[in-house]
């Protein structure tokens, strides 16, 4: 794969993975817009690995806390903040793992990669984010996260299996609906991305490793590195903006792009 295309893919993935504008939707759309062949699962997995590294680094304190409590969860002892955070993240990840496995077993992934579907999900879930964000209270903070809320947000996350929805966008929507303020809604959504991205990487990684050759592995490493850098920058910007502005600018982008895509799809 040409270096420019690799860099373009990596930057798009890095920027859009954590902004509520859908990374998978942009990655699926790129071949339509550039005329290049689909990048394939190897590169998709590689750029997701890069963004996973970025979110782990950015939230390293929370990650260390959860990892420190994971052993206690395994032993059935939920008696520390770290153990409770780890349990909440596990609970939040279960719905999307089950749904993802069902979709893979049903073999309908390709049916979901359509421009019309991406246009509708961009539009509908963008408007939903705006509607909830402008009306929901902002009274809860991340330390008030409960197992029930983790399960509810995990159920919202299942919707992100539809390309164009945005995993971060739909989990932020769910958190805002529960009354979490904007920075903490974003923080919980980002923490939930860690086991979710890791699970999807494991799901696809086995077959990718079996089928990849040296050239593809090299391309994947390059893409992962640039996705890591761009994702880290995007995370820093989004978390800073979440403290001072609403999610409306992202919604406007989604609505405009959604309308354009629907126009192309139905023309």
C-alpha positions in Angstrom: 0.0 0.0 0.0 1.3 3.5 -0.9 2.8 5.5 2.0 0.5 8.4 1.5 -2.6 6.2 1.7 -1.3 4.6 4.8 -0.8 8.0 6.4 -4.2 9.2 5.4 -5.9 6.1 6.8 -3.9 6.4 10.1 -4.6 10.1 10.6 -8.4 9.6 9.8 -8.6 6.7 12.2 -6.6 8.6 14.9 -8.7 11.7 14.7 -12.1 10.1 14.3 -11.8 7.1 16.7 -12.4 9.3 19.8 -14.3 12.2 18.4 -18.1 11.5 18.2 -18.1 11.4 14.3 -17.4 7.7 13.6 -14.0 6.3 12.7 -15.4 3.1 11.0 -17.7 5.2 8.9 -14.8 7.3 7.6 -12.5 4.3 7.0 -15.3 2.5 5.0 -16.0 5.7 3.0 -12.3 6.4 2.1 -12.2 3.9 -0.8 -15.4 5.4 -2.2 -13.9 9.0 -2.1 -10.3 8.2 -3.2 -10.9 5.4 -5.7 -8.4 3.3 -3.9 -9.3 -0.4 -3.1 -10.6 -1.2 0.4 -7.7 -1.2 2.8 -8.7 -4.6 4.3 -8.9 -5.9 7.8 -5.1 -5.9 8.4 -4.9 -2.1 8.2 -8.2 -1.7 10.0 -6.9 -3.8 12.9 -3.5 -2.0 12.9 -5.0 1.5 13.1 -7.3 0.4 15.9 -4.2 -1.0 17.8 -2.6 2.4 17.4 -5.6 4.2 18.9 -5.8 1.7 21.7 -2.2 2.6 22.7 -3.1 6.3 22.6 -6.1 6.0 24.9 -4.2 3.7 27.3 -1.4 6.3 27.5 -3.8 9.3 27.9 -5.8 7.6 30.7 -2.9 5.7 32.2 -3.9 6.5 35.8 -7.4 5.1 35.3 -6.0 2.1 33.4 -3.4 1.4 36.1 -6.2 1.6 38.7 -8.4 -0.8 36.8 -5.6 -3.3 36.1 -4.6 -3.2 39.7 -8.1 -4.2 40.7 -8.6 -6.8 38.0 -6.9 -9.5 40.1 -9.3 -8.9 42.9 -12.3 -9.1 40.6 -11.0 -12.5 39.4 -10.9 -13.6 43.0 -14.4 -12.3 43.6 -13.3 -9.4 45.8 -14.9 -6.1 44.8 -13.5 -4.1 47.7 -11.4 -1.4 46.2 -12.0 1.5 43.7 -9.8 -0.2 41.2 -11.7 -3.5 41.4 -15.0 -1.8 41.0 -13.8 0.2 38.0 -12.5 -3.0 36.4 -15.8 -4.8 37.1 -17.8 -1.9 35.6 -15.6 -1.9 32.4 -16.2 -5.7 32.1 -19.9 -5.3 32.5 -20.0 -2.5 30.0 -18.1 -4.6 27.4 -20.2 -7.7 27.6 -23.2 -6.5 25.4 -21.0 -5.4 22.5 -18.9 -8.5 22.5 -21.9 -10.7 22.3 -23.5 -8.6 19.6 -20.3 -8.5 17.6 -19.9 -12.3 17.8 -23.5 -12.7 16.6 -22.9 -10.4 13.6 -19.7 -12.1 12.7 -21.3 -15.6 12.9 -24.2 -14.4 10.8 -21.8 -13.1 8.2 -23.5 -9.8 7.6 -20.5 -7.4 8.1 -20.3 -6.5 4.4 -24.1 -5.8 4.3 -23.5 -3.1 6.9 -20.8 -1.3 4.9 -23.0 0.8 2.7 -22.9 4.5 2.0 -26.7 4.8 2.5 -26.5 3.2 6.0 -23.6 5.4 7.0 -25.4 8.5 5.9 -28.5 7.6 7.9 -26.5 6.7 11.0 -24.4 9.8 10.8 -27.6 11.9 10.6 -29.8 10.1 13.1 -27.3 9.5 15.9 -25.8 13.0 15.4 -29.2 14.6 16.0 -29.8 12.2 18.9 -26.5 13.3 20.5 -27.5 17.0 20.2 -31.0 16.4 21.5 -29.9 14.6 24.6 -26.8 16.8 25.2 -28.9 20.0 25.2 -31.6 18.6 27.5 -30.0 16.1 30.0 -28.9 17.3 33.4 -25.1 17.5 34.2 -25.2 16.4 37.8 -23.2 13.1 37.8 -19.4 12.6 37.8 -17.3 9.6 36.8 -16.7 8.4 40.4 -20.5 7.9 40.6 -20.5 5.3 37.9 -22.5 2.2 38.9 -22.8 -1.3 37.6 -26.3 -0.5 36.3 -25.1 2.5 34.4 -22.2 0.5 33.0 -24.6 -2.0 31.6 -26.9 0.7 30.2 -23.9 2.4 28.5 -22.7 -0.9 27.3 -26.1 -1.5 25.7 -25.9 1.9 24.0 -22.4 0.9 22.7 -24.0 -2.1 20.8 -25.5 0.4 18.4 -22.0 1.4 17.3 -21.7 -1.8 15.5 -23.7 0.0 12.7 -21.0 1.9 10.7 -21.4 5.6 11.0 -22.9 5.6 14.5 -19.6 6.3 16.3 -18.7 4.2 19.3 -17.6 7.2 21.3 -20.5 9.3 20.2 -23.2 6.8 21.2 -21.6 6.0 24.5 -21.3 9.7 25.3 -25.0 10.0 24.3 -25.8 7.2 26.8 -23.7 8.8 29.5 -25.3 12.2 29.0 -28.8 10.6 29.1 -27.9 9.3 32.5 -26.9 12.8 33.7 -23.1 12.7 33.6 -21.5 16.0 32.7 -19.7 16.4 29.4 -16.1 15.8 30.5 -17.0 12.8 32.6 -19.3 11.4 29.9 -16.3 11.6 27.5 -14.0 10.1 30.0 -16.2 7.1 30.7 -16.7 6.6 27.0 -13.0 6.6 26.4 -12.3 4.1 29.2 -15.0 1.8 27.7 -13.2 1.9 24.4 -10.2 0.1 25.8 -11.7 -3.3 26.4 -13.9 -2.9 23.4 -11.1 -2.1 20.9 -9.0 -4.8 22.5 -11.8 -7.4 22.1 -12.4 -6.4 18.4 -8.6 -6.7 17.9 -8.6 -10.2 19.3 -11.6 -11.2 17.3 -10.0 -10.1 14.0 -6.4 -10.4 14.9 -6.2 -14.2 14.7 -7.2 -14.5 11.1 -5.2 -11.4 10.2 -2.0 -12.9 11.6 -2.6 -16.1 9.7 -3.1 -14.4 6.4 -0.7 -11.4 6.6 2.6 -11.4 4.8 5.7 -9.4 5.6 4.8 -6.4 3.4 1.3 -6.2 4.9 2.7 -6.5 8.4 5.1 -3.6 7.6 2.2 -1.5 6.4 0.2 -2.3 9.5 3.1 -1.2 11.8 3.4 2.1 10.0 -0.4 2.7 10.1 -0.5 1.8 13.8 2.3 4.3 14.7 0.7 7.2 12.9 -2.8 6.4 14.2 -1.3 6.4 17.7 0.1 9.9 17.3 -3.0 11.4 15.7 -5.3 9.7 18.3 -3.3 11.1 21.2 -3.6 14.6 19.8 -7.3 14.3 19.1 -7.9 12.9 22.6 -6.2 15.9 24.2 -8.2 18.4 22.1 -11.5 16.7 22.7 -11.1 16.4 26.4 -10.1 20.0 26.7 -13.0 21.2 24.5 -15.5 19.0 26.5 -14.8 21.2 29.5 -15.9 24.4 27.7 -18.2 23.7 24.8 -21.1 21.4 23.9 -21.0 18.6 21.4 -22.9 20.7 18.8 -19.9 21.3 16.5 -19.5 17.6 16.0 -23.3 17.2 15.4 -23.2 19.9 12.7 -20.4 18.0 11.0 -22.3 14.7 11.2 -25.5 16.2 9.8 -23.8 17.9 6.9 -21.8 14.8 6.0 -24.8 12.6 6.5 -26.9 14.7 4.1 -24.1 14.6 1.5 -23.7 10.9 1.8 -27.4 10.3 1.4 -27.5 12.5 -1.6 -24.7 10.5 -3.2 -26.2 7.2 -2.2 -29.7 7.9 -3.6 -28.6 9.9 -6.7 
